[in-house]
Amino acid sequence: MADKDADGRKVFVGGIPFGVDQHNIREDFGKFGEIEDVYMPTDRETGKYRGFGFITFINPRDAEEASQTMNG
């Protein structure tokens, strides 16, 4: 699931399967435009990704397209 936040450049991505890393996210979402940042929080105890993240695009239009295309 991908939802866009209020500033228009950041997309929330939920339901990320375990084993997927920032490189995979950049590959999948990079086709929509230039990515400024990928943030995927980790569990403090295990160090594993928690299954969600935030992608910040340079251009708000790219975030909108990614959100619409990848949602669901």
C-alpha positions in Angstrom: 0.0 0.0 0.0 1.3 3.4 -0.9 -0.2 6.7 0.4 1.0 10.2 -0.2 1.5 12.6 2.7 0.6 16.3 3.0 3.7 17.8 1.5 3.2 15.9 -1.7 6.6 14.4 -2.0 6.6 11.7 0.6 4.9 8.3 0.2 4.1 5.9 3.0 4.5 2.3 2.0 3.0 -0.4 4.2 3.0 -4.2 4.0 6.6 -4.5 2.8 7.6 -8.1 3.0 10.4 -9.1 5.2 13.6 -9.5 3.2 12.9 -6.4 1.1 15.5 -3.7 1.6 16.1 -0.1 0.6 17.7 -1.2 -2.7 14.6 -3.2 -3.7 12.4 -0.2 -2.8 14.5 2.2 -4.9 14.3 -0.2 -7.8 10.5 -0.6 -7.6 9.7 3.1 -6.9 12.5 4.6 -8.9 10.6 4.0 -12.1 8.3 6.8 -11.1 11.0 9.5 -10.7 14.1 10.5 -8.8 14.0 9.5 -5.1 15.5 11.8 -2.5 15.3 9.4 0.4 14.1 6.0 1.6 13.4 5.5 5.3 12.6 2.0 6.5 12.6 1.8 10.3 14.1 -1.2 12.0 13.2 -3.0 15.2 15.5 -1.9 18.0 16.0 -5.4 19.3 16.3 -7.5 16.2 17.6 -4.9 13.7 15.1 -6.2 11.1 12.9 -3.9 9.0 9.4 -3.4 10.5 7.4 -3.9 7.2 6.8 -0.2 6.3 8.7 2.8 5.1 8.6 6.3 3.6 9.9 7.3 0.2 10.6 11.0 -0.5 10.6 11.9 -4.2 12.2 15.1 -5.6 9.0 15.9 -7.6 5.5 15.8 -6.0 4.1 14.6 -9.3 6.3 11.5 -9.2 5.0 10.8 -5.6 1.4 11.1 -6.8 2.0 8.7 -9.7 3.7 6.2 -7.4 1.0 6.4 -4.9 -1.8 5.9 -7.4 0.0 3.1 -9.3 1.3 1.2 -6.3 -1.7 1.5 -4.0 -3.3 -1.9 -3.5 
